[in-house]
């Protein structure tokens, strides 16, 4: 649904909801989070549902992340820098989702 994927073990491409503009209050909150004293915490999951489709898949906590750059609007594509490297297993799985 979203184009979210690892670029490297410390950089993550994340896409906002399709209605979020870069100049909206939500978009500015993402982009200016450090100046506003807000910490972004990144959670990811491999799939929406577990095998069989009855339950949601668990989220993995990747830790705090900082804004690096963004492109676009509605949706916003944001590059986050993780403060700690992503576990190798998640990096391999997430990198496969990248569209090059």
C-alpha positions as CSV (number, residue, x, y, z in Angstrom):
1,X,0.0,0.0,0.0
2,X,2.8,2.4,1.0
3,X,6.2,2.6,-0.6
4,X,8.2,2.0,2.6
5,X,11.6,0.3,2.4
6,X,15.1,0.3,3.7
7,X,17.7,2.2,1.7
8,X,20.5,1.1,3.9
9,X,20.9,-0.2,7.5
10,X,20.4,3.4,8.8
11,X,18.3,5.1,6.0
12,X,14.6,4.4,5.5
13,X,12.2,5.6,2.8
14,X,8.8,6.2,4.2
15,X,5.6,7.4,2.4
16,X,2.9,9.4,4.2
17,X,-0.8,8.9,3.6
18,X,-1.9,10.0,0.1
19,X,-3.8,13.0,1.5
20,X,-0.8,14.5,3.4
21,X,0.7,17.6,1.8
22,X,4.2,18.7,2.7
23,X,2.8,22.2,3.6
24,X,0.0,20.8,5.8
25,X,0.3,20.9,9.6
26,X,1.0,17.1,9.6
27,X,3.6,17.4,6.9
28,X,5.4,20.3,8.7
29,X,5.3,18.3,11.9
30,X,7.2,15.5,10.2
31,X,9.7,17.8,8.5
32,X,10.3,20.1,11.4
33,X,10.1,17.5,14.2
34,X,13.6,18.3,15.7
35,X,13.0,22.0,15.8
36,X,9.7,21.4,17.6
37,X,11.3,19.0,20.2
38,X,9.5,15.9,18.8
39,X,11.1,12.5,18.5
40,X,10.0,10.3,15.7
41,X,9.8,6.6,16.6
42,X,9.8,4.2,13.6
43,X,7.8,0.9,13.7
44,X,7.6,-1.4,10.7
45,X,6.1,-4.7,9.8
46,X,6.7,-7.2,7.0
47,X,3.1,-7.8,6.0
48,X,-0.3,-6.4,7.0
49,X,-1.6,-9.8,8.1
50,X,0.0,-13.0,9.3
51,X,-0.3,-16.2,7.2
52,X,-4.0,-17.1,7.0
53,X,-5.1,-13.5,7.1
54,X,-6.9,-13.5,10.4
55,X,-4.5,-11.5,12.6
56,X,-2.4,-8.4,12.1
57,X,1.4,-9.0,11.7
58,X,3.5,-7.7,14.6
59,X,5.4,-4.4,14.3
60,X,9.2,-4.2,14.8
61,X,10.5,-1.2,16.7
62,X,13.4,0.4,14.8
63,X,13.9,3.2,17.3
64,X,14.2,7.0,17.0
65,X,14.7,8.4,13.5
66,X,15.6,11.9,12.2
67,X,14.4,13.7,9.1
68,X,16.9,13.8,6.3
69,X,14.9,15.0,3.2
70,X,11.6,14.7,1.4
71,X,10.2,14.8,-2.1
72,X,6.6,15.2,-3.3
73,X,3.4,16.0,-1.6
74,X,0.2,14.0,-1.3
75,X,1.9,11.7,-0.5
76,X,5.2,13.0,1.0
77,X,8.2,10.7,0.5
78,X,10.5,11.1,3.5
79,X,14.0,9.7,4.1
80,X,14.6,9.0,7.8
81,X,18.0,8.3,9.4
82,X,17.7,5.7,12.1
83,X,19.8,6.4,15.2
84,X,20.7,2.7,15.4
85,X,21.2,0.3,12.5
86,X,18.3,-1.8,11.4
87,X,18.6,-5.6,12.2
88,X,20.1,-7.4,9.2
89,X,17.0,-9.7,8.8
90,X,14.7,-6.8,8.4
91,X,17.1,-4.9,6.2
92,X,17.2,-7.8,3.7
93,X,13.4,-8.2,3.7
94,X,12.7,-4.5,3.4
95,X,15.4,-3.8,0.8
96,X,13.6,-6.3,-1.5
97,X,10.5,-4.0,-1.5
98,X,12.5,-1.1,-2.9
99,X,11.5,0.0,-6.4
100,X,14.6,1.1,-8.3
